[in-house]
Amino acid sequence: MRRIQPYQATKTYLCPGCNQDIPPGLGHLVVVPRGAPDLRRHWHHGCWANRSSRRPGRHAPR
């Protein structure tokens, strides 16, 4: 896992936790499974922290 600072975030990524965009300029996490670098994913901080209590592709109610 690696933290991406806002100034490092230059592309739009799709968070697998909420299925929402992570826009350029937003700090987030890059998670790379050991032994499977092809499965690298970009996550919102909150989505990663709450991944065990939420199903993929569902965002929390506001």
GROMACS elastic network, one bead per residue, 0.5 to 0.9 nm:
[ bonds ]
;  ai    aj funct       b0    kb
    1    29     6  0.66698   500
    1    30     6  0.55707   500
    1    32     6  0.61097   500
    1    33     6  0.83487   500
    2    28     6  0.86106   500
    2    29     6  0.56359   500
    2    30     6  0.51788   500
    2    31     6  0.65339   500
    2    32     6  0.84624   500
    3    27     6  0.73918   500
    3    28     6  0.60373   500
    3    30     6  0.64230   500
    3    31     6  0.88937   500
    3    45     6  0.89461   500
    4     7     6  0.81822   500
    4     8     6  0.60154   500
    4     9     6  0.64382   500
    4    26     6  0.83790   500
    4    27     6  0.53163   500
    4    28     6  0.52515   500
    4    29     6  0.57046   500
    4    30     6  0.70390   500
    5     8     6  0.52268   500
    5     9     6  0.65148   500
    5    25     6  0.80410   500
    5    26     6  0.73827   500
    5    28     6  0.69498   500
    5    29     6  0.87770   500
    6     9     6  0.52621   500
    6    10     6  0.82937   500
    6    24     6  0.75945   500
    6    28     6  0.77419   500
    7    10     6  0.73916   500
    7    24     6  0.85074   500
    7    25     6  0.58645   500
    7    26     6  0.79653   500
    7    27     6  0.78297   500
    8    24     6  0.84953   500
    8    25     6  0.72746   500
    8    26     6  0.86870   500
    8    27     6  0.78186   500
    9    12     6  0.80062   500
    9    22     6  0.89253   500
    9    23     6  0.78531   500
    9    24     6  0.51026   500
    9    25     6  0.50623   500
    9    26     6  0.62127   500
    9    27     6  0.65093   500
    9    28     6  0.80314   500
   10    23     6  0.81116   500
   10    25     6  0.63513   500
   10    26     6  0.87591   500
   11    22     6  0.82687   500
   11    23     6  0.67008   500
   11    25     6  0.81951   500
   12    21     6  0.64315   500
   12    22     6  0.55001   500
   12    24     6  0.54477   500
   13    20     6  0.84487   500
   13    21     6  0.56525   500
   13    22     6  0.50585   500
   13    23     6  0.67362   500
   13    24     6  0.83158   500
   13    41     6  0.85537   500
   13    42     6  0.64625   500
   13    43     6  0.84239   500
   14    17     6  0.88636   500
   14    18     6  0.84612   500
   14    19     6  0.60256   500
   14    20     6  0.56865   500
   14    22     6  0.59036   500
   14    23     6  0.87087   500
   14    41     6  0.83184   500
   14    42     6  0.69214   500
   14    43     6  0.77278   500
   15    18     6  0.58968   500
   15    19     6  0.51910   500
   15    20     6  0.56211   500
   15    21     6  0.61608   500
   15    22     6  0.64749   500
   15    41     6  0.74058   500
   15    42     6  0.57530   500
   15    44     6  0.63569   500
   15    47     6  0.79603   500
   15    57     6  0.83459   500
   16    19     6  0.51546   500
   16    20     6  0.77539   500
   16    41     6  0.73779   500
   16    42     6  0.75835   500
   16    43     6  0.66618   500
   16    44     6  0.88944   500
   16    47     6  0.83619   500
   16    56     6  0.61179   500
   16    57     6  0.61391   500
   17    20     6  0.81194   500
   17    43     6  0.68384   500
   17    44     6  0.77658   500
   17    46     6  0.89833   500
   17    47     6  0.52718   500
   17    48     6  0.69532   500
   17    50     6  0.85759   500
   17    51     6  0.65254   500
   17    54     6  0.77068   500
   17    55     6  0.73222   500
   17    57     6  0.55380   500
   17    58     6  0.69239   500
   17    59     6  0.73652   500
   18    21     6  0.86531   500
   18    43     6  0.87797   500
   18    44     6  0.84935   500
   18    47     6  0.67619   500
   18    54     6  0.87900   500
   18    55     6  0.83871   500
   18    56     6  0.62442   500
   18    60     6  0.77833   500
   19    56     6  0.74560   500
   19    58     6  0.68473   500
   19    59     6  0.73989   500
   20    57     6  0.80561   500
   20    59     6  0.80169   500
   22    25     6  0.86393   500
   22    26     6  0.66286   500
   22    27     6  0.85010   500
   22    28     6  0.77468   500
   22    42     6  0.80185   500
   22    43     6  0.77764   500
   22    44     6  0.70170   500
   23    26     6  0.59236   500
   24    27     6  0.84568   500
   26    44     6  0.87857   500
   27    44     6  0.78286   500
   27    45     6  0.81317   500
   28    42     6  0.69434   500
   28    43     6  0.59258   500
   28    44     6  0.50224   500
   28    45     6  0.56211   500
   29    41     6  0.82808   500
   29    42     6  0.56507   500
   29    43     6  0.51563   500
   29    44     6  0.63208   500
   29    45     6  0.62462   500
   29    48     6  0.79445   500
   30    40     6  0.68580   500
   30    41     6  0.57119   500
   30    43     6  0.62766   500
   30    44     6  0.89926   500
   31    39     6  0.84403   500
   31    40     6  0.56223   500
   31    41     6  0.53970   500
   31    42     6  0.63251   500
   31    43     6  0.73872   500
   32    35     6  0.86306   500
   32    36     6  0.71408   500
   32    37     6  0.56437   500
   32    38     6  0.79563   500
   32    39     6  0.63888   500
   32    41     6  0.66220   500
   32    42     6  0.89423   500
   33    36     6  0.53369   500
   33    37     6  0.61758   500
   33    38     6  0.84919   500
   33    39     6  0.65919   500
   33    40     6  0.67361   500
   34    37     6  0.68789   500
   35    38     6  0.88988   500
   36    39     6  0.57103   500
   36    40     6  0.77390   500
   37    40     6  0.55926   500
   38    41     6  0.88661   500
   43    46     6  0.82046   500
   43    47     6  0.64433   500
   43    48     6  0.60286   500
   44    47     6  0.52174   500
   44    48     6  0.62792   500
   44    49     6  0.86801   500
   45    48     6  0.53424   500
   45    49     6  0.62608   500
   45    50     6  0.87519   500
   46    49     6  0.50510   500
   46    50     6  0.61104   500
   46    51     6  0.83100   500
   47    50     6  0.52099   500
   47    51     6  0.56627   500
   47    54     6  0.83536   500
   47    59     6  0.83552   500
   48    51     6  0.51414   500
   48    52     6  0.84654   500
   49    52     6  0.79313   500
   50    53     6  0.56195   500
   50    54     6  0.65109   500
   51    54     6  0.54259   500
   51    55     6  0.73078   500
   51    56     6  0.77757   500
   52    55     6  0.78052   500
   54    57     6  0.86857   500
   54    58     6  0.70715   500
   54    59     6  0.80558   500
   54    60     6  0.80462   500
   55    58     6  0.59317   500
   55    59     6  0.85529   500
   56    59     6  0.82970   500
   59    62     6  0.88660   500
